[in-house]
Amino acid sequence: MNNAGSQRLSRRELVADVLAWRGAALVVAGLGSPAWDLFAAGDTPENFYLWGAMGLAAPIGLGLALARPEQRVLVVTGDGEMLMGVGSLAVIGAEAPGNLSILVLDNESFAETGAQRGLTASGVDLAAMARADGFADAVTVRDEVEAQALPEILFKAPGPVLAVAKIALTQDAPAYPSKDGAYLAERFRENLARAR
Protein backbone atom coordinates (compact mmCIF):
# COMPACT_ATOMS: atom_id res chain seq x y z
CA MET A 1 0.00 0.00 0.00
CA ASN A 2 2.95 2.36 0.28
CA ASN A 3 3.67 4.80 -2.48
CA ALA A 4 7.26 4.45 -3.72
CA GLY A 5 9.48 7.03 -2.05
CA SER A 6 6.86 7.98 0.51
CA GLN A 7 5.93 6.87 4.01
CA ARG A 8 2.29 7.61 3.27
CA LEU A 9 -0.23 5.11 2.00
CA SER A 10 -1.07 4.78 -1.68
CA ARG A 11 -4.64 6.06 -2.02
CA ARG A 12 -5.85 3.86 -4.88
CA GLU A 13 -4.26 0.69 -3.48
CA LEU A 14 -5.69 1.39 -0.05
CA VAL A 15 -9.21 1.84 -1.40
CA ALA A 16 -8.97 -1.38 -3.45
CA ASP A 17 -7.60 -3.31 -0.45
CA VAL A 18 -10.37 -2.05 1.85
CA LEU A 19 -13.13 -2.71 -0.67
CA ALA A 20 -12.01 -6.31 -1.09
CA TRP A 21 -13.66 -6.82 2.33
CA ARG A 22 -16.91 -4.95 1.63
CA GLY A 23 -19.25 -7.91 1.28
CA ALA A 24 -22.75 -6.51 0.71
CA ALA A 25 -21.92 -3.02 1.96
CA LEU A 26 -23.29 0.01 0.18
CA VAL A 27 -20.56 2.52 -0.66
CA VAL A 28 -20.97 6.27 -1.16
CA ALA A 29 -17.97 8.01 -2.71
CA GLY A 30 -17.35 11.71 -2.35
CA LEU A 31 -16.43 13.79 -5.35
CA GLY A 32 -13.08 13.56 -7.08
CA SER A 33 -10.47 10.97 -6.17
CA PRO A 34 -12.67 8.88 -3.82
CA ALA A 35 -15.18 8.34 -6.64
CA TRP A 36 -12.45 7.55 -9.15
CA ASP A 37 -10.77 5.11 -6.76
CA LEU A 38 -14.07 3.37 -5.98
CA PHE A 39 -14.77 3.04 -9.71
CA ALA A 40 -11.22 1.75 -10.38
CA ALA A 41 -11.69 -0.91 -7.67
CA GLY A 42 -14.74 -2.26 -9.51
CA ASP A 43 -18.04 -0.70 -10.50
CA THR A 44 -21.19 -2.22 -9.03
CA PRO A 45 -24.79 -1.01 -8.50
CA GLU A 46 -23.96 -0.89 -4.76
CA ASN A 47 -21.67 2.09 -5.47
CA PHE A 48 -23.04 5.62 -5.40
CA TYR A 49 -20.73 8.24 -6.87
CA LEU A 50 -21.07 11.96 -6.19
CA TRP A 51 -20.17 14.49 -8.85
CA GLY A 52 -19.99 18.04 -7.53
CA ALA A 53 -21.87 17.50 -4.26
CA MET A 54 -19.00 18.59 -2.02
CA GLY A 55 -19.62 18.02 1.66
CA LEU A 56 -22.58 15.71 1.16
CA ALA A 57 -21.06 12.22 1.11
CA ALA A 58 -21.35 11.73 4.89
CA PRO A 59 -24.95 13.06 5.12
CA ILE A 60 -26.01 10.80 2.24
CA GLY A 61 -24.31 7.87 3.98
CA LEU A 62 -26.18 8.73 7.18
CA GLY A 63 -29.52 8.72 5.36
CA LEU A 64 -28.75 5.33 3.81
CA ALA A 65 -27.60 3.88 7.12
CA LEU A 66 -30.80 4.98 8.85
CA ALA A 67 -32.97 3.68 6.00
CA ARG A 68 -31.13 0.33 5.77
CA PRO A 69 -30.08 -0.53 9.34
CA GLU A 70 -29.49 -4.17 8.39
CA GLN A 71 -26.83 -3.26 5.81
CA ARG A 72 -23.37 -1.76 6.30
CA VAL A 73 -22.82 1.63 4.67
CA LEU A 74 -19.34 2.94 3.94
CA VAL A 75 -18.60 6.54 2.97
CA VAL A 76 -15.27 7.12 1.21
CA THR A 77 -14.38 10.80 1.12
CA GLY A 78 -11.45 13.19 1.18
CA ASP A 79 -10.21 15.48 3.93
CA GLY A 80 -11.34 18.65 2.11
CA GLU A 81 -14.86 17.34 1.54
CA MET A 82 -15.14 16.07 5.12
CA LEU A 83 -14.15 19.50 6.38
CA MET A 84 -16.76 21.07 4.07
CA GLY A 85 -19.41 18.91 5.76
CA VAL A 86 -17.85 18.66 9.21
CA GLY A 87 -21.16 19.54 10.89
CA SER A 88 -22.51 16.21 9.68
CA LEU A 89 -20.22 14.47 12.19
CA ALA A 90 -22.29 15.91 15.03
CA VAL A 91 -25.54 14.73 13.45
CA ILE A 92 -24.09 11.27 12.83
CA GLY A 93 -22.87 11.08 16.43
CA ALA A 94 -26.29 12.07 17.72
CA GLU A 95 -28.13 9.57 15.49
CA ALA A 96 -25.54 6.86 16.27
CA PRO A 97 -26.19 4.48 13.36
CA GLY A 98 -24.44 1.22 14.22
CA ASN A 99 -23.95 0.35 10.55
CA LEU A 100 -22.21 3.51 9.28
CA SER A 101 -18.49 3.85 8.60
CA ILE A 102 -16.53 6.73 7.10
CA LEU A 103 -13.10 6.42 5.49
CA VAL A 104 -11.39 9.79 5.05
CA LEU A 105 -8.54 9.79 2.52
CA ASP A 106 -6.33 12.53 3.95
CA ASN A 107 -3.49 13.81 1.77
CA GLU A 108 -3.41 17.07 3.78
CA SER A 109 -4.01 18.96 0.52
CA PHE A 110 -6.84 20.32 -1.55
CA ALA A 111 -5.76 18.03 -4.38
CA GLU A 112 -8.65 18.67 -6.77
CA THR A 113 -8.05 22.43 -6.91
CA GLY A 114 -4.27 22.60 -7.21
CA ALA A 115 -2.84 20.72 -4.21
CA GLN A 116 -2.87 23.71 -1.89
CA ARG A 117 -1.92 22.90 1.71
CA GLY A 118 -4.96 21.60 3.56
CA LEU A 119 -6.15 22.24 7.09
CA THR A 120 -5.26 18.77 8.33
CA ALA A 121 -1.61 19.62 7.50
CA SER A 122 -1.90 22.32 10.19
CA GLY A 123 -3.10 19.99 12.93
CA VAL A 124 -6.87 19.80 12.34
CA ASP A 125 -7.77 16.30 13.60
CA LEU A 126 -10.87 14.77 12.02
CA ALA A 127 -10.70 11.62 14.16
CA ALA A 128 -10.68 13.75 17.33
CA MET A 129 -13.69 15.67 16.02
CA ALA A 130 -15.58 12.43 15.41
CA ARG A 131 -14.75 11.13 18.90
CA ALA A 132 -15.93 14.42 20.41
CA ASP A 133 -19.17 14.07 18.45
CA GLY A 134 -19.91 10.66 19.97
CA PHE A 135 -18.64 8.22 17.34
CA ALA A 136 -18.17 4.69 18.69
CA ASP A 137 -14.61 4.74 17.37
CA ALA A 138 -12.36 7.04 15.35
CA VAL A 139 -8.79 6.28 14.35
CA THR A 140 -5.97 7.61 12.20
CA VAL A 141 -3.80 5.19 10.23
CA ARG A 142 -0.45 6.25 8.82
CA ASP A 143 1.20 3.10 7.48
CA GLU A 144 0.57 -0.39 6.15
CA VAL A 145 0.65 -2.04 9.55
CA GLU A 146 -2.01 0.28 10.96
CA ALA A 147 -4.04 0.03 7.72
CA GLN A 148 -4.44 -3.73 8.18
CA ALA A 149 -7.04 -2.97 10.86
CA LEU A 150 -9.26 -0.99 8.47
CA PRO A 151 -11.48 -3.85 7.20
CA GLU A 152 -12.35 -4.85 10.76
CA ILE A 153 -13.00 -1.25 11.80
CA LEU A 154 -14.97 -0.25 8.71
CA PHE A 155 -17.06 -3.38 8.10
CA LYS A 156 -17.43 -5.13 11.45
CA ALA A 157 -16.99 -2.71 14.36
CA PRO A 158 -20.17 -1.18 15.78
CA GLY A 159 -20.68 2.26 14.30
CA PRO A 160 -20.61 4.97 13.72
CA VAL A 161 -16.89 4.74 13.06
CA LEU A 162 -14.48 7.01 11.25
CA ALA A 163 -11.00 6.15 9.98
CA VAL A 164 -8.60 8.78 8.65
CA ALA A 165 -5.98 7.31 6.31
CA LYS A 166 -2.91 9.49 5.76
CA ILE A 167 -2.25 9.04 2.05
CA ALA A 168 0.32 10.25 -0.44
CA LEU A 169 -0.58 13.04 -2.85
CA THR A 170 -0.55 11.16 -6.16
CA GLN A 171 -1.68 11.44 -9.77
CA ASP A 172 -3.34 8.14 -10.66
CA ALA A 173 -4.57 7.08 -14.08
CA PRO A 174 -8.06 8.41 -14.83
CA ALA A 175 -10.92 6.07 -13.90
CA TYR A 176 -14.20 7.92 -14.18
CA PRO A 177 -17.67 6.57 -13.45
CA SER A 178 -20.59 7.87 -15.46
CA LYS A 179 -21.22 11.59 -15.03
CA ASP A 180 -24.95 11.07 -15.57
CA GLY A 181 -26.30 11.77 -12.09
CA ALA A 182 -29.85 10.67 -12.95
CA TYR A 183 -28.56 7.33 -14.24
CA LEU A 184 -26.37 6.76 -11.18
CA ALA A 185 -29.20 7.60 -8.77
CA GLU A 186 -31.71 5.39 -10.59
CA ARG A 187 -29.27 2.48 -10.81
CA PHE A 188 -28.59 2.76 -7.07
CA ARG A 189 -32.31 3.04 -6.24
CA GLU A 190 -33.17 0.01 -8.37
CA ASN A 191 -30.46 -2.01 -6.67
CA LEU A 192 -31.83 -1.08 -3.23
CA ALA A 193 -35.35 -2.08 -4.29
CA ARG A 194 -34.14 -5.46 -5.59
CA ALA A 195 -32.23 -6.14 -2.40
CA ARG A 196 -35.34 -5.82 -0.18
N, C-alpha and C positions, 0 to 999 in steps of 0.2 A: 504493500500500500504506500510505501514511501516514494516520493518524487525524487529522481536522481539529483544528487547535489543539494538536497534539502532535508531538514529534520522534520518537516511538516508532512502530513498525509497527502496522498494523491487523491484529489476530489473524486474523479470519475471512478477510479478503482474502489475507493471506499464505498461509494453509493452502490456499485455493482455487488460488492461483497456483502453489504448489509441486506440488499434486496434478495439475495439468494436464500435468505431465511424468512421471507415475508409470508409464506403460506397463502392464506386467503385474505390477507390484509388489504384494505383500500389505501391507496397512496395519493396524496395531494402534493403536487410540486409547485413551489413558488416560481415566479417568473425568472427568466434567464437560465443560468447554469444549472440550477436544480432540475428544471424541466428538461433540459437537454440531456443531463446525466440520467434521469429516470428513463427517458426515451431510449438512450443508448444501451441501457441495461436490459431492455426488452419491453416493447409496447404491448399493453394488454388493456381490455376494457375496464379493469380495476384501477387504472391510472387516470388521474384528472390533472391536466396541465393548465396552469394559469398563464395567460399572455397579457401583460400590462395591468394586472390587478395587484399592484404592489401593496404589501401590508395585509393582504387578505387570506393568505394561505392558512394561517393558524385559525382565524375565525371560521373559515369553511370547514377545516378539519374538526373543529369543535361541534359545528352543526351536524356533521356526519356522525361523529362519535355519539352524540345524544340521540340521533335518529336510529342508529344501528348499534345499540349497546352490546349485542352479541358478537360483533365483529371488530377486530383491531383496526385502527385508523392511524396511519403514519403521515405526518406532514414533513416534507423535506424542503427546507428554505435556506436562504442565505442570511448572513448577519445584518446586512443593510435592510433587507425586507423585514426581518424580525424586529429591528429597531423601529421601523416605520409603523409596525402594528404592535408595539410593546404593551400597550394597554390591554390587548387581548390576553396576555398572560394572567392578569388579575381576574378576568372573567373566567378563564379556564380553571384557575385555582379555586374560584368560588363554586363553579359547577362540578368540579372534581370528577370528570369522566374517567372511569377506571380503564378504559380501552383506548385512550388517546396518547400518542407519542409524538414528539417533535424532534427532528434532527436538524440542527443548525450548522450549515457548512460555513465556517468562519475563517475567511482569508484575511481578515482585518483590513479589508479594502472595499471600496465601492467599485468592484471590478467591471460592472456593466457600463459605467459612465466614464471610464478612463483610469481606473485603478488608483483613485485618490485614497489617501490614508483614511481608514475607517475609525469609528469611535471605539471599537473593541481593541484597537491598537493602543489606545490611550488609557486602558484599564477598565472600560465599561464591561461588566461581567453579567452576561445573560443568564448563566446558570444560577448565580446568586439572586438575580431578580426573580427567576422562577421559584426558587426555594422560598423567598420572602412572600411570594404570592400563594403559597400553599401547595405547590406541586409535591407529589409523593416522593419524587426523586429528581435530581438535576445534577448532571456531571459534565466535566470538560475532559475530553480525551486529546492527547497531544502526540501520540506515537502508536505504532502498530500493536504493541503489547496492550496498551489501554484500550485500543479500538476493538480488540477481540471480545470485549464485554458488551459491545453495542447490540448484537442480535438479542441477547438475553434481556437487556434493558429495554430495548425498543419494542420487542414483540411478546415478551412474557411477563415483565415486571408490572405490578399494578400501577395504573396511571392516575393522574396524568404524570408523564415523565418528559424530561427535556434533556437532550444530549448535545453539547456543543463540540464539534470536531474541528480542531485547528488544522486547516488545510493549506497547501501551497497555492500561490497565485499562479495559475497555469492557463495556457491557451490550448484547449483540446479541439480535436477535429469536430466540425459542425455535425450535430445530430438533432434535427429539429422535428418535433411532432407537428401535426397539422395546426395551422393557424386559424382554422375555422372554429371559432368558439361555439357556435350553435351545434355543429357536428360533435365536438368533444363533449358538450353538456348532454346532448341526447344519447350518445353512445354510453356515457357513464350512467345516466338515468335508466336506460334500458337494461344495462347489466344489473343494477340494483334491483329492478323489478323481477328479473329472472331469478335472482338469488333468493328471493323470499320464499 
